[in-house]
Amino acid sequence: MNIKPLNDRVLVLRVEEEKKTAGGIIIPDTAKEKPQEGKIVAVGPGKMSDGGKRVPLEVKVGNRVLFTKYAGTEIKMDGVEHIFMKEEDILGILD
């Protein structure tokens, strides 16, 4: 299934966290929180300014990003969880 986000929306694939701590302790699934890190899968064309011009997004497909804890709307595509969110919910781009 192909989805193209509209305006300033992006589609993010959540990156799975490590199942072990740095000390080697295995974390059970029930104790884990969902990670706030993901990879941009698709981006919209940008938001319309008051002057009627399109303002492009700063993020691109392939960027790894950090986002707010309760950002966006979770959807399932082909059995994989993705998140639709606005660009403003993204805190930063990871190098």
SELO-950738 format. One line per 4 residues: number of its first residue (from 1); their letters; for each residue x, y negated, z of C-alpha. Coordinates in Angstrom, 3 decimals, always signed. Layout:
<nodes>
NUM	A	X/Y/Z; ...;
</nodes>
This chain:
<nodes>
1	MNIK	+0.000/+0.000/+0.000; +1.335/-3.445/-0.931; +0.373/-6.543/+1.051; +1.401/-10.114/+0.242;
5	PLND	+1.113/-12.493/+3.213; -0.562/-15.848/+2.627; +0.720/-19.326/+3.508; +3.170/-19.312/+6.462;
9	RVLV	+2.568/-15.689/+7.465; +5.179/-12.932/+7.485; +4.964/-9.144/+7.702; +7.395/-7.623/+10.212;
13	LRVE	+8.430/-4.011/+10.766; +9.218/-3.537/+14.458; +12.724/-2.171/+15.124; +12.835/+0.731/+17.570;
17	EEKK	+14.845/+0.257/+20.761; +17.419/+2.681/+22.085; +15.992/+5.532/+24.130; +18.984/+5.382/+26.496;
21	TAGG	+20.391/+2.649/+28.706; +24.043/+1.612/+28.525; +24.704/+3.948/+31.478; +23.230/+6.934/+29.613;
25	IIIP	+19.861/+7.125/+31.391; +17.064/+8.270/+29.063; +13.990/+6.021/+29.173; +10.628/+7.857/+28.840;
29	DTAK	+8.088/+6.533/+26.317; +5.649/+5.580/+29.094; +8.188/+3.196/+30.680; +9.231/+1.430/+27.477;
33	EKPQ	+7.891/-1.904/+26.305; +7.478/-2.595/+22.622; +10.566/-4.326/+21.244; +10.412/-7.997/+20.313;
37	EGKI	+12.749/-7.497/+17.391; +11.928/-6.632/+13.816; +12.812/-6.795/+10.150; +10.954/-9.086/+7.732;
41	VAVG	+9.241/-6.962/+5.062; +7.260/-9.660/+3.209; +6.818/-13.445/+3.401; +4.129/-15.817/+2.209;
45	PGKM	+4.772/-18.755/-0.144; +4.831/-21.331/+2.686; +2.547/-23.802/+4.395; +0.879/-26.706/+2.589;
49	SDGG	+2.003/-30.116/+3.842; -0.336/-33.073/+4.343; +0.916/-34.432/+1.009; -0.232/-31.284/-0.805;
53	KRVP	+3.248/-29.830/-1.374; +4.263/-26.315/-0.389; +6.877/-26.131/+2.417; +8.915/-22.907/+1.988;
57	LEVK	+9.591/-20.615/+4.945; +13.015/-20.445/+6.608; +12.943/-16.651/+6.918; +13.488/-14.264/+4.026;
61	VGNR	+12.769/-10.609/+3.339; +15.408/-8.490/+5.072; +16.103/-10.904/+7.970; +16.205/-9.390/+11.479;
65	VLFT	+14.221/-11.615/+13.807; +13.230/-12.033/+17.441; +9.588/-12.921/+18.079; +7.328/-13.764/+21.003;
69	KYAG	+5.919/-10.936/+23.098; +2.281/-11.280/+22.026; +2.913/-12.454/+18.469; +0.700/-11.604/+15.551;
73	TEIK	-1.706/-8.846/+14.683; -0.622/-5.214/+14.570; -1.668/-3.188/+11.524; -0.867/+0.339/+10.340;
77	MDGV	+0.250/+0.874/+6.757; +0.974/+4.416/+5.596; +1.212/+5.526/+9.239; +3.828/+2.876/+10.166;
81	EHIF	+3.051/-0.037/+12.521; +3.670/-3.530/+11.150; +2.904/-6.979/+12.568; +1.401/-9.938/+10.714;
85	MKEE	+2.503/-13.187/+12.339; +2.969/-16.865/+11.650; +6.489/-18.150/+11.133; +6.130/-20.281/+14.278;
89	DILG	+5.934/-17.060/+16.388; +9.502/-16.214/+15.333; +12.061/-17.344/+17.890; +15.202/-16.840/+15.818;
93	ILD	+17.064/-14.936/+13.110; +19.683/-12.364/+14.180; +22.982/-12.092/+12.297;
</nodes>
